Amino acid sequence: MYRHTRRELLAGSALALFARRLGAMPLAQIKLGITTDEIDDDVLTAAKFLRQYGLKWAEVRNIWGPYNTSQPMEKIREAVKIFDDNGIRVSIEGTGFFKIPLPPETPEGQKILDEQWKLLDSALERAKAFGTAKLRVFTFMLRKGETPSEKSYARIDELMREAARRAKGYKLAVENIGGGHVWSGAQSGEFLKRVKEDNVGITWDPNNAAESGEQPFPVGYRKLDPARVFHVHLRDFKHQDGKVVWTAVGEGEFDNLGQIRALLKDGYKETFTLETHWRDPKGKMYSTETSLKALLKVVERV
């Protein structure tokens, strides 16, 4: 495991002091957190890291290794106590709901869907325990060589309406994701026009949208209804050898400052997550900390 040098520890302490000062400033309106498993698989280690930097929000996906929806409820309750003890609130529960290819309309396909409905039930039970009303979900992945069609979108829309009905009282925040039926800002905007249920919205990930070839901000973002953006992922990317690759915040092409300012101007009051993805050889905690330091400097300028 990577060990911090004395210089890094001192720098981290100084930045933590700055982060705590943010809590007394108007910028505290920015509800910034981190995906905990991109800090450490151990929940206590992740919670202490968040507290060190004065952050009060966590997006929960994997805990102690497995996905939260695969963990028994006693482990969920253990995680909840750790978050509570460290003053951390769960912004959104990460789930793998509908992160599969669209099942065929056959008896076998129905069995696959039945498993997804069980997954949603498990996710709702855990969201309640975590104290969050938001679930990160998907709109099915494309098979190799598959392209979206009106027929597939019509079926996906109907399944999402059914999911909204089953998840009444909770918000389903669809993430636009590479290789999914909803990938770009444009596709996200069209999806929201078709599926009008008020508890269905978007986890806006502009960096994922960049993978689709779209300019995510301002072009992709302007395709969305800001009122239906339920959650936002932040990081950075750059083009390398004709592909989008993740990089440390501040070392890539994405305009995090412009995106945050635009969201706030449009009345956004929901949560943000630093979802690092970029990996330095020194490990994921070092990588996340590097991007967090840069992102906090961006927040200071908002």
Secondary structure as the mmCIF struct_conf table of DSSP 4:
data_model
#
loop_
_struct_conf.conf_type_id
_struct_conf.id
_struct_conf.beg_label_comp_id
_struct_conf.beg_label_asym_id
_struct_conf.beg_label_seq_id
_struct_conf.end_label_comp_id
_struct_conf.end_label_asym_id
_struct_conf.end_label_seq_id
HELX_RH_AL_P HELX_RH_AL_P1 ARG A 6 LEU A 22
TURN_TY1_P TURN_TY1_P1 GLY A 23 ALA A 24
BEND BEND1 MET A 25 MET A 25
HELX_RH_3T_P HELX_RH_3T_P1 PRO A 26 GLN A 29
BEND BEND2 ILE A 30 ILE A 30
STRN STRN1 LYS A 31 THR A 35
HELX_RH_3T_P HELX_RH_3T_P2 THR A 36 GLU A 38
TURN_TY1_P TURN_TY1_P2 ILE A 39 ILE A 39
BEND BEND3 ASP A 41 ASP A 42
HELX_RH_AL_P HELX_RH_AL_P2 VAL A 43 GLN A 52
TURN_TY1_P TURN_TY1_P3 TYR A 53 GLY A 54
STRN STRN2 TRP A 57 VAL A 60
BEND BEND4 ARG A 61 ARG A 61
STRN STRN3 ASN A 62 ASN A 62
BEND BEND5 ILE A 63 PRO A 66
STRN STRN4 TYR A 67 TYR A 67
HELX_RH_3T_P HELX_RH_3T_P3 ASN A 68 SER A 70
BEND BEND6 GLN A 71 GLN A 71
HELX_RH_AL_P HELX_RH_AL_P3 MET A 73 ASP A 85
TURN_TY1_P TURN_TY1_P4 ASN A 86 GLY A 87
STRN STRN5 ARG A 89 GLY A 94
TURN_TY1_P TURN_TY1_P5 PHE A 97 PHE A 98
BEND BEND7 ILE A 100 ILE A 100
STRN STRN6 PRO A 101 PRO A 101
HELX_LH_PP_P HELX_LH_PP_P1 LEU A 102 PRO A 104
BEND BEND8 GLU A 105 THR A 106
HELX_RH_AL_P HELX_RH_AL_P4 PRO A 107 PHE A 130
TURN_TY1_P TURN_TY1_P6 GLY A 131 GLY A 131
STRN STRN7 LYS A 134 VAL A 137
STRN STRN8 MET A 141 MET A 141
HELX_LH_PP_P HELX_LH_PP_P2 LEU A 142 ARG A 143
TURN_TY1_P TURN_TY1_P7 LYS A 144 GLY A 145
HELX_RH_AL_P HELX_RH_AL_P5 GLU A 150 ARG A 166
TURN_TY1_P TURN_TY1_P8 ALA A 167 GLY A 169
BEND BEND9 TYR A 170 TYR A 170
STRN STRN9 LYS A 171 GLU A 175
HELX_LH_PP_P HELX_LH_PP_P3 ASN A 176 ASN A 176
TURN_TY1_P TURN_TY1_P9 GLY A 178 GLY A 179
STRN STRN10 GLY A 180 GLY A 180
BEND BEND10 HIS A 181 VAL A 182
BEND BEND11 SER A 184 SER A 184
HELX_RH_AL_P HELX_RH_AL_P6 GLY A 185 ARG A 194
TURN_TY1_P TURN_TY1_P10 ASP A 198 ASN A 199
STRN STRN11 VAL A 200 TRP A 204
HELX_RH_AL_P HELX_RH_AL_P7 PRO A 206 GLU A 211
TURN_TY1_P TURN_TY1_P11 SER A 212 GLY A 213
HELX_RH_PI_P HELX_RH_PI_P1 PRO A 216 GLY A 220
HELX_RH_3T_P HELX_RH_3T_P4 TYR A 221 LYS A 223
BEND BEND12 LEU A 224 LEU A 224
HELX_RH_3T_P HELX_RH_3T_P5 PRO A 226 ARG A 228
STRN STRN12 VAL A 229 LEU A 234
STRN STRN13 PHE A 237 GLN A 240
TURN_TY1_P TURN_TY1_P12 ASP A 241 GLY A 242
STRN STRN14 LYS A 243 TRP A 246
TURN_TY1_P TURN_TY1_P13 VAL A 249 GLY A 250
BEND BEND13 GLU A 251 GLU A 253
HELX_RH_AL_P HELX_RH_AL_P8 ASN A 256 LYS A 265
TURN_TY1_P TURN_TY1_P14 ASP A 266 GLY A 267
BEND BEND14 GLU A 270 GLU A 270
STRN STRN15 THR A 271 LEU A 274
STRN STRN16 ASP A 280 ASP A 280
TURN_TY1_P TURN_TY1_P15 PRO A 281 LYS A 282
STRN STRN17 GLY A 283 GLY A 283
HELX_RH_AL_P HELX_RH_AL_P9 LYS A 284 ARG A 301
#
